[in-house]
Every structure is written in structure tokens, then in C-alpha cells.
Amino acid sequence: MEIDANEVAFPFEMSGNCWDSQKRELKVKHSGLTDADLSFEPGKETELLARITSRLNENLTEGHYMVYFCG
């Protein structure tokens, strides 16, 4: 799924330092997410968001909220 970075409601950047804990929380709250869905590469945050929103059938804003706030 390709999305335009401009479609994201607010800037979306992550640090790899906190991603491991965020990923664990997301997997607990959303058991349908796989390790592949949550694979993070610096500079490819938008692709990560696209995988998560696609898997959970959510919109970009909700997906961003889930990732940003681990929920």
C-alpha cells in the first residue's frame, strides 16, 4: 500500500531507541500485528504506518495515534 507522506495528520518520525518497547505494547494490544508488520527502518516511518493501518483496517490518523501513543 502506498501512501503520500502529506496524508499523515502530523509529522511522523521515530527513533529506533524507543521502537522496541512501542512494538511490544502494540503487539499486546493488537494481536493481529506480526513482526513483519512492525518492522522498522529509519526514514521509512510512513511505510510502517501503512502496514499497520492496512493490517488493522484503520485510517492514517488513527494508525499514527496508535504508533505514537502505543495504543
CNS distance restraints for C-alpha pairs under 8 A (distance, minus, plus):
assign (resid   1 and name CA) (resid  50 and name CA) 6.40 0.50 0.50
assign (resid   1 and name CA) (resid  51 and name CA) 7.38 0.50 0.50
assign (resid   1 and name CA) (resid  54 and name CA) 7.65 0.50 0.50
assign (resid   2 and name CA) (resid  47 and name CA) 7.51 0.50 0.50
assign (resid   2 and name CA) (resid  50 and name CA) 7.17 0.50 0.50
assign (resid   3 and name CA) (resid   7 and name CA) 7.16 0.50 0.50
assign (resid   3 and name CA) (resid  46 and name CA) 7.44 0.50 0.50
assign (resid   3 and name CA) (resid  47 and name CA) 7.76 0.50 0.50
assign (resid   3 and name CA) (resid  50 and name CA) 6.84 0.50 0.50
assign (resid   4 and name CA) (resid   8 and name CA) 7.60 0.50 0.50
assign (resid   5 and name CA) (resid  46 and name CA) 6.31 0.50 0.50
assign (resid   7 and name CA) (resid  60 and name CA) 7.52 0.50 0.50
assign (resid   8 and name CA) (resid  12 and name CA) 7.43 0.50 0.50
assign (resid   8 and name CA) (resid  60 and name CA) 6.09 0.50 0.50
assign (resid   8 and name CA) (resid  61 and name CA) 6.46 0.50 0.50
assign (resid   8 and name CA) (resid  64 and name CA) 7.60 0.50 0.50
assign (resid   9 and name CA) (resid  60 and name CA) 7.46 0.50 0.50
assign (resid   9 and name CA) (resid  61 and name CA) 5.73 0.50 0.50
assign (resid   9 and name CA) (resid  64 and name CA) 7.96 0.50 0.50
assign (resid  12 and name CA) (resid  45 and name CA) 6.72 0.50 0.50
assign (resid  12 and name CA) (resid  46 and name CA) 7.31 0.50 0.50
assign (resid  12 and name CA) (resid  64 and name CA) 7.54 0.50 0.50
assign (resid  13 and name CA) (resid  43 and name CA) 7.68 0.50 0.50
assign (resid  13 and name CA) (resid  45 and name CA) 6.26 0.50 0.50
assign (resid  14 and name CA) (resid  18 and name CA) 7.97 0.50 0.50
assign (resid  14 and name CA) (resid  19 and name CA) 7.42 0.50 0.50
assign (resid  14 and name CA) (resid  42 and name CA) 7.44 0.50 0.50
assign (resid  14 and name CA) (resid  45 and name CA) 6.95 0.50 0.50
assign (resid  15 and name CA) (resid  19 and name CA) 6.61 0.50 0.50
assign (resid  15 and name CA) (resid  42 and name CA) 7.47 0.50 0.50
assign (resid  16 and name CA) (resid  20 and name CA) 7.35 0.50 0.50
assign (resid  16 and name CA) (resid  40 and name CA) 7.67 0.50 0.50
assign (resid  16 and name CA) (resid  42 and name CA) 7.17 0.50 0.50
assign (resid  18 and name CA) (resid  22 and name CA) 6.43 0.50 0.50
assign (resid  19 and name CA) (resid  23 and name CA) 5.81 0.50 0.50
assign (resid  19 and name CA) (resid  40 and name CA) 7.82 0.50 0.50
assign (resid  20 and name CA) (resid  24 and name CA) 6.33 0.50 0.50
assign (resid  21 and name CA) (resid  25 and name CA) 6.34 0.50 0.50
assign (resid  22 and name CA) (resid  26 and name CA) 6.17 0.50 0.50
assign (resid  22 and name CA) (resid  67 and name CA) 7.20 0.50 0.50
assign (resid  22 and name CA) (resid  70 and name CA) 5.50 0.50 0.50
assign (resid  23 and name CA) (resid  27 and name CA) 6.18 0.50 0.50
assign (resid  23 and name CA) (resid  38 and name CA) 6.58 0.50 0.50
assign (resid  23 and name CA) (resid  70 and name CA) 7.79 0.50 0.50
assign (resid  24 and name CA) (resid  28 and name CA) 6.32 0.50 0.50
assign (resid  25 and name CA) (resid  29 and name CA) 6.24 0.50 0.50
assign (resid  25 and name CA) (resid  70 and name CA) 6.12 0.50 0.50
assign (resid  25 and name CA) (resid  71 and name CA) 7.42 0.50 0.50
assign (resid  26 and name CA) (resid  30 and name CA) 5.66 0.50 0.50
assign (resid  26 and name CA) (resid  31 and name CA) 7.86 0.50 0.50
assign (resid  26 and name CA) (resid  33 and name CA) 7.74 0.50 0.50
assign (resid  26 and name CA) (resid  66 and name CA) 7.70 0.50 0.50
assign (resid  26 and name CA) (resid  67 and name CA) 7.50 0.50 0.50
assign (resid  26 and name CA) (resid  70 and name CA) 5.86 0.50 0.50
assign (resid  26 and name CA) (resid  71 and name CA) 6.32 0.50 0.50
assign (resid  27 and name CA) (resid  31 and name CA) 5.17 0.50 0.50
assign (resid  27 and name CA) (resid  32 and name CA) 7.47 0.50 0.50
assign (resid  27 and name CA) (resid  33 and name CA) 5.90 0.50 0.50
assign (resid  27 and name CA) (resid  34 and name CA) 7.50 0.50 0.50
assign (resid  29 and name CA) (resid  71 and name CA) 6.90 0.50 0.50
assign (resid  32 and name CA) (resid  55 and name CA) 7.53 0.50 0.50
assign (resid  32 and name CA) (resid  56 and name CA) 7.57 0.50 0.50
assign (resid  33 and name CA) (resid  37 and name CA) 5.99 0.50 0.50
assign (resid  33 and name CA) (resid  38 and name CA) 7.17 0.50 0.50
assign (resid  33 and name CA) (resid  52 and name CA) 7.29 0.50 0.50
assign (resid  33 and name CA) (resid  55 and name CA) 6.91 0.50 0.50
assign (resid  33 and name CA) (resid  56 and name CA) 7.77 0.50 0.50
assign (resid  34 and name CA) (resid  38 and name CA) 6.43 0.50 0.50
assign (resid  35 and name CA) (resid  39 and name CA) 6.03 0.50 0.50
assign (resid  37 and name CA) (resid  48 and name CA) 7.04 0.50 0.50
assign (resid  37 and name CA) (resid  51 and name CA) 5.55 0.50 0.50
assign (resid  37 and name CA) (resid  52 and name CA) 6.03 0.50 0.50
assign (resid  37 and name CA) (resid  55 and name CA) 7.67 0.50 0.50
assign (resid  38 and name CA) (resid  48 and name CA) 6.54 0.50 0.50
assign (resid  38 and name CA) (resid  51 and name CA) 7.71 0.50 0.50
assign (resid  38 and name CA) (resid  52 and name CA) 7.16 0.50 0.50
assign (resid  39 and name CA) (resid  48 and name CA) 6.95 0.50 0.50
assign (resid  40 and name CA) (resid  44 and name CA) 7.19 0.50 0.50
assign (resid  40 and name CA) (resid  45 and name CA) 7.10 0.50 0.50
assign (resid  40 and name CA) (resid  48 and name CA) 6.41 0.50 0.50
assign (resid  41 and name CA) (resid  45 and name CA) 7.12 0.50 0.50
assign (resid  44 and name CA) (resid  48 and name CA) 6.56 0.50 0.50
assign (resid  45 and name CA) (resid  49 and name CA) 6.22 0.50 0.50
assign (resid  46 and name CA) (resid  50 and name CA) 6.17 0.50 0.50
assign (resid  47 and name CA) (resid  51 and name CA) 6.32 0.50 0.50
assign (resid  48 and name CA) (resid  52 and name CA) 6.34 0.50 0.50
assign (resid  49 and name CA) (resid  53 and name CA) 6.07 0.50 0.50
assign (resid  49 and name CA) (resid  60 and name CA) 7.31 0.50 0.50
assign (resid  49 and name CA) (resid  63 and name CA) 6.38 0.50 0.50
assign (resid  49 and name CA) (resid  64 and name CA) 6.60 0.50 0.50
assign (resid  49 and name CA) (resid  67 and name CA) 7.72 0.50 0.50
assign (resid  50 and name CA) (resid  54 and name CA) 5.94 0.50 0.50
assign (resid  50 and name CA) (resid  60 and name CA) 7.48 0.50 0.50
assign (resid  51 and name CA) (resid  55 and name CA) 6.09 0.50 0.50
assign (resid  52 and name CA) (resid  56 and name CA) 6.13 0.50 0.50
assign (resid  52 and name CA) (resid  63 and name CA) 6.65 0.50 0.50
assign (resid  53 and name CA) (resid  57 and name CA) 5.53 0.50 0.50
assign (resid  53 and name CA) (resid  58 and name CA) 4.79 0.50 0.50
assign (resid  53 and name CA) (resid  59 and name CA) 6.12 0.50 0.50
assign (resid  53 and name CA) (resid  60 and name CA) 6.37 0.50 0.50
assign (resid  53 and name CA) (resid  62 and name CA) 7.90 0.50 0.50
assign (resid  53 and name CA) (resid  63 and name CA) 5.24 0.50 0.50
assign (resid  54 and name CA) (resid  58 and name CA) 6.64 0.50 0.50
assign (resid  58 and name CA) (resid  62 and name CA) 6.18 0.50 0.50
assign (resid  58 and name CA) (resid  63 and name CA) 6.11 0.50 0.50
assign (resid  59 and name CA) (resid  63 and name CA) 6.12 0.50 0.50
assign (resid  60 and name CA) (resid  64 and name CA) 5.98 0.50 0.50
assign (resid  61 and name CA) (resid  65 and name CA) 6.22 0.50 0.50
assign (resid  62 and name CA) (resid  66 and name CA) 6.21 0.50 0.50
assign (resid  63 and name CA) (resid  67 and name CA) 6.30 0.50 0.50
assign (resid  64 and name CA) (resid  68 and name CA) 5.86 0.50 0.50
assign (resid  65 and name CA) (resid  69 and name CA) 5.74 0.50 0.50
assign (resid  65 and name CA) (resid  70 and name CA) 7.62 0.50 0.50
assign (resid  65 and name CA) (resid  71 and name CA) 7.21 0.50 0.50
assign (resid  66 and name CA) (resid  70 and name CA) 5.13 0.50 0.50
assign (resid  66 and name CA) (resid  71 and name CA) 4.34 0.50 0.50
assign (resid  67 and name CA) (resid  71 and name CA) 6.66 0.50 0.50
